[in-house]
Amino acid sequence: MKGMIFVLAVIPVLCFAENNGDKNYNIIPIFKHEFVSFENQQYHTPRGGMIFMKGEQTLPLSVERDSLMIMAFYQPYLLKEKGSAHAELAGYSDIYHKISFAADRRIKRHNILGGFRSSSDEPVYGGIQTFQTTIGYGYEFVRTESLSLTLGASIMAPEFDIGSITVPVFPMPFIKFDFTSSWINLSFNWTTSPELDVVIAPESKIRMNGTFSMEGFSGIRDFLFECTLWYRFFNKEDKLGDFAGIGAGIKNDSINFDLGEKDRMYDMGYYSVFGTIDVSFLEISGGYIFRSWELYDGTTEQSSGNGYFISARLTYRF
């Protein structure tokens, strides 16, 4: 509970200055449902949340920013057994929860960020091992027409795992790097965990998008990626804008839960090839899973078999 108090104390700091720039507010509700079926396992995972934005979020890199973004999401995982070892192992639930919150405040060259997340069968009330909080500060040292670099530091609490070692408070780098050009866009963000976004040929109807991140530092399975080759129906200069397209790709997806019973964990993930249709407010994806795994307490591993997934996401901007 101390972690929750920590984050609530951070929120007023993130919003302390009046935004004197763009007075517009935007609220973006997001709803997503995904169904995943393996040979030995199935799960549904609906997701709902909202993004609140104040100030212009997509200004050119050379322009000073005065903006606020707040995000909050809830996502349950509803498991259904098909003969896997999950039901046979004592202490493992068939319902898990993922709660996340983040606030990002930019004031000229200053950037303050606070966050909270919990992934567990007993989120928050299951103990301090079931949630993490983060606060960080960065200063934009470099700002040009095509390049931005923000450096600082952040602190993650109350527990952080590095392999088999758990530390109560862990300092992290605060890095935001952005580069834009006509042939490639790069965005590297390390405020809670490292994440790299790449867009090759961003102004072309045919483009490649790639996202690479680390969900944790316990092993190679914490490395997540998604690469998609897109054909966009319109350019951003068109009257309708760049709002629709079809794509095909490959990804590695993983979920990690710390159980309410201390020192117990449940991880599950898969590799898949997929296709997707995007019409801005609606995105539908589906694909074939060619490799999967379940990991219990970091030691007991089994394959869930091959399978498929299908997902739909609704987004609307008020």
Secondary structure, DSSP 8 states (H G I E B T S, - for coil): -HHHHHHHHHHHHHT-S---S---EEEEEEEEEEEEEESSEEEEEEEEEEEEEES-SS--TTS-EEEEEEEEEEEEEEEEESS-TTTTSTT--SEEEEEEEEEEEEEETEEEEEEEEEEESSTTTT-GGGEEEEEEEEEEEEE-SSEEEEEEEEEEES-EEETTEEESSEEEEEEEEEEE-SSEEEEEEESSSEEEEEEESTTSSEEEEEEEEES-BSSGGGEEEEEEEEEESS-TTSTT-S--EEEEEEEEEEEEEE-SSTT-EEEEEEEEEEEEEE-SSEEEEEEEEEEEEEEETTTEEE----EEEEEEEEE---
